[in-house]
């Protein structure tokens, strides 16, 4: 995927061999963690400030980032290799659900320096985190994140009640009389003796007056 990438990065990606590094910003309640899947520490400006992004031991791998022509909420899975204390503590003690995750794509030159500022390629929210200790591949944390489009699949749990409307706007009285018609039965169009079926108009009101009767 090259849409929206800097020109020099697109040029590098077109070469037969290229070194790519993936960065991830994890916005835990206690603080944001910046990691990548290469070696060492890279520093670059994100959000108007210079950030240090930590290497191997924090972010081991990331599943394929997908996109399609349809508007679909593609999820990703990040494997955080090694039980890094900051991440482990956040996973065990913090309410991380629905906190932000952003993934960036960076390209390295022959000296392992970033060719340009990494570009955001995926954004979403933390969903579920699983910690594995003593597995064949070592200790690891797997984080499943849902894309921003997943919010479209979530119910807003809104109700057509005065209480629900008051939570949105305390001055909006649109539903203030809703309870009065909750079990009301209105027989629209029905006709009973002496009635036209139209509320407020009786058959007697529709009769032609005697003075207008034909000779």
C-alpha positions as CSV (number, residue, x, y, z in Angstrom):
1,X,0.0,0.0,0.0
2,X,1.6,3.3,-1.1
3,X,-1.4,5.6,-1.0
4,X,-0.4,8.8,0.9
5,X,3.2,7.9,1.5
6,X,6.0,10.4,0.9
7,X,7.6,10.3,-2.5
8,X,11.0,9.1,-1.3
9,X,9.3,6.3,0.6
10,X,7.3,5.2,-2.4
11,X,10.6,5.2,-4.4
12,X,12.3,3.0,-1.8
13,X,9.3,0.6,-1.7
14,X,9.6,0.1,-5.4
15,X,13.1,-1.3,-5.1
16,X,13.7,-5.0,-5.2
17,X,14.9,-5.1,-1.6
18,X,13.8,-2.7,1.1
19,X,13.9,-2.7,4.9
20,X,10.6,-1.9,6.6
21,X,10.0,-1.2,10.2
22,X,6.5,-1.1,11.8
23,X,5.8,1.3,14.7
24,X,2.9,1.1,17.1
25,X,1.5,3.7,19.5
26,X,-0.5,2.2,22.4
27,X,-2.5,4.7,24.3
28,X,-2.9,3.1,27.8
29,X,-4.8,5.1,30.5
30,X,-1.6,5.5,32.5
31,X,0.4,6.8,29.5
32,X,1.3,6.1,25.9
33,X,3.8,3.4,24.9
34,X,5.8,3.7,21.7
35,X,7.3,0.5,20.2
36,X,8.6,-0.9,16.9
37,X,9.6,-4.3,15.5
38,X,13.2,-3.6,14.7
39,X,16.3,-3.2,16.7
40,X,17.3,-0.3,18.9
41,X,15.5,3.0,19.4
42,X,14.2,5.4,16.7
43,X,13.3,8.9,17.4
44,X,10.9,10.9,15.3
45,X,8.2,13.6,15.7
46,X,4.7,12.3,16.3
47,X,1.8,14.6,17.4
48,X,4.1,17.6,17.4
49,X,6.7,16.2,19.8
50,X,9.8,14.0,19.4
51,X,9.2,10.4,20.6
52,X,11.5,7.6,21.4
53,X,10.2,4.3,19.9
54,X,11.6,1.2,21.6
55,X,12.8,-1.8,19.6
56,X,12.8,-5.6,19.9
57,X,11.5,-7.0,23.2
58,X,8.4,-4.8,23.1
59,X,6.8,-5.3,19.7
60,X,7.6,-8.7,18.2
61,X,5.2,-8.9,15.2
62,X,2.0,-7.5,13.8
63,X,-0.6,-9.3,11.7
64,X,-1.3,-8.2,8.1
65,X,-2.9,-4.8,7.8
66,X,-5.9,-5.2,5.5
67,X,-8.1,-2.8,3.6
68,X,-10.8,-3.3,1.1
69,X,-13.1,-1.6,-1.3
70,X,-16.0,-2.3,1.1
71,X,-16.3,-0.3,4.3
72,X,-15.3,-3.2,6.7
73,X,-13.8,-3.1,10.2
74,X,-10.6,-5.0,9.7
75,X,-8.9,-6.0,13.0
76,X,-5.2,-6.6,13.7
77,X,-3.2,-8.5,16.2
78,X,0.1,-7.2,17.8
79,X,2.4,-9.7,19.5
80,X,4.5,-8.0,22.2
81,X,7.4,-10.4,22.7
82,X,8.8,-10.5,26.2
83,X,6.9,-9.4,29.3
84,X,8.1,-5.8,29.4
85,X,7.1,-4.4,32.8
86,X,5.3,-1.3,31.6
87,X,3.1,-3.2,29.1
88,X,2.5,-6.1,31.5
89,X,1.4,-3.8,34.3
90,X,-1.0,-2.0,31.9
91,X,-2.4,-5.3,30.6
92,X,-3.1,-6.7,34.1
93,X,-4.3,-3.6,36.0
94,X,-5.7,-1.0,33.6
95,X,-9.0,-0.6,31.7
96,X,-7.4,-0.5,28.3
97,X,-10.5,-1.4,26.3
98,X,-11.3,1.1,23.5
99,X,-8.1,3.0,24.1
100,X,-6.3,4.1,20.9
101,X,-3.8,2.1,18.8
102,X,-2.1,3.6,15.8
103,X,0.3,1.7,13.4
104,X,2.9,3.4,11.3
105,X,5.0,2.2,8.4
106,X,8.7,3.3,8.2
107,X,11.3,2.5,5.6
108,X,15.1,2.3,6.4
109,X,18.0,3.1,4.2
110,X,21.2,1.1,3.9
111,X,22.5,2.6,7.2
112,X,19.2,1.6,9.0
113,X,18.2,5.2,9.2
114,X,14.6,6.3,8.6
115,X,14.2,7.6,5.0
116,X,11.3,9.8,6.0
117,X,8.8,10.3,8.9
118,X,6.8,7.0,9.2
119,X,3.3,7.2,7.8
120,X,0.1,6.1,9.7
121,X,-1.4,3.0,8.0
122,X,-3.9,1.8,10.5
123,X,-5.8,3.3,13.5
124,X,-8.2,1.7,15.9
125,X,-8.9,0.7,19.5
126,X,-7.6,-2.0,22.0
127,X,-10.1,-4.8,22.3
128,X,-8.5,-7.8,24.1
129,X,-5.1,-8.6,25.5
130,X,-3.8,-12.1,26.3
131,X,-0.6,-12.9,28.3
132,X,1.2,-16.1,27.6
133,X,4.0,-17.2,30.0
134,X,6.4,-20.1,29.3
135,X,5.2,-20.9,25.8
136,X,7.4,-22.5,23.1
137,X,8.1,-19.1,21.6
138,X,8.7,-17.5,25.0
139,X,6.7,-15.1,27.1
140,X,4.4,-12.8,25.0
141,X,1.4,-10.5,25.1
142,X,-1.1,-10.6,22.2
143,X,-3.2,-7.5,21.7
144,X,-6.2,-7.6,19.4
145,X,-7.3,-4.2,18.2
146,X,-10.4,-3.3,16.2
147,X,-10.4,-0.6,13.5
148,X,-12.2,2.7,13.9
149,X,-14.9,1.4,11.5
150,X,-15.9,-1.2,14.1
151,X,-17.8,1.6,15.9
152,X,-20.4,1.5,13.1
153,X,-21.3,-2.0,14.2
154,X,-21.9,-1.1,17.8
155,X,-25.3,-0.2,19.0
156,X,-25.7,3.3,20.5
157,X,-28.2,1.9,23.0
158,X,-30.4,4.9,22.5
159,X,-34.1,4.8,23.5
160,X,-37.0,7.0,22.6
161,X,-37.7,8.1,26.2
162,X,-37.6,11.4,28.0
163,X,-34.9,10.1,30.4
164,X,-32.6,9.2,27.5
165,X,-33.1,12.5,25.8
166,X,-32.4,14.4,29.0
167,X,-29.0,12.8,29.2
168,X,-28.2,14.2,25.8
169,X,-29.8,17.6,26.3
170,X,-31.5,18.7,29.6
171,X,-33.5,21.4,27.8
172,X,-35.0,19.2,25.1
173,X,-38.6,18.3,26.1
174,X,-39.5,16.5,22.9
175,X,-40.2,13.2,24.6
176,X,-41.6,14.7,27.9
177,X,-45.2,13.4,27.1
178,X,-44.2,10.1,25.6
179,X,-45.4,8.2,28.7
180,X,-48.9,9.4,28.3
181,X,-49.4,7.6,25.0
182,X,-47.4,4.5,25.8
183,X,-50.5,2.2,25.9
184,X,-52.9,4.4,24.0
185,X,-55.1,2.7,21.3
186,X,-56.2,4.9,18.5
187,X,-58.7,3.3,16.0
188,X,-57.9,5.3,12.9
189,X,-60.5,4.9,10.2
190,X,-62.9,2.7,12.3
191,X,-66.6,3.6,12.2
192,X,-69.1,3.2,14.9
193,X,-72.8,4.2,15.0
194,X,-73.1,8.0,14.8
195,X,-69.4,8.4,13.8
196,X,-67.6,9.1,10.5
197,X,-64.5,7.4,11.7
198,X,-62.8,10.8,11.7
199,X,-62.1,12.1,15.3
200,X,-64.2,15.1,16.2
201,X,-66.7,14.8,13.3
202,X,-70.0,13.0,13.7
203,X,-72.3,11.9,10.9
204,X,-74.9,14.4,12.0
205,X,-72.5,17.1,11.2
206,X,-72.2,15.9,7.6
207,X,-75.9,15.8,6.8
208,X,-77.2,18.3,4.3
209,X,-79.4,20.9,6.0
210,X,-83.2,20.8,5.2
211,X,-83.0,24.1,3.5
212,X,-80.5,22.7,1.1
213,X,-82.4,19.5,0.4
214,X,-83.6,19.1,-3.3
215,X,-87.2,19.9,-4.2
